[in-house]
Amino acid sequence: MCPRRGRTFGLGGLYIRAIRQVLALVAVALLATITACGTITNPAIGTWGTGADGQPQLKLTHEGVVSGTDGCNSIKGTWAEEGSTVTFYNFYTTKMACPDVDVWLTDPATATLDGDTLHILSSDGTELGSLERS
């Protein structure tokens, strides 16, 4: 016997209900993911230093890129954080002569976070200087 038009069967109704539930779960998961992407979960991310003329500044991005200035030279590189320690990789600067600028931020190895202060350290652990979150 052939079903009449417009009739639904028990399995068809269950199938449609299951699809709706799956789509609702996917929508909730997607919304949660999008919302989580908007929050800063890494305390090192942000701008450190004033960036005023002749002053050092570092910008650490979500993508793991570090950029900025030592007050005279441009800085680029990458970074990663483990706990309260930031490690710099592939760090390079331009090499302009800057007689009136203290260019202490030319070769950092790591940094430690202490609240809103980023302490910049050399490869032997000596503190080169510090930058405040701006």
Secondary structure, 3 states (H helix, E strand, C coil): CCCCCCCCCHHHHHHHHHHHHHHHHHHHHHHHHHHHHCCCCCCCCEEECCCCCCCCEEEECCCCEEEEECCCCEEEEEEEEECCEEEEEEEEECCCCCCCCCCHHHCCCEEEEECCEEEEECCCCCEEEEEEEC
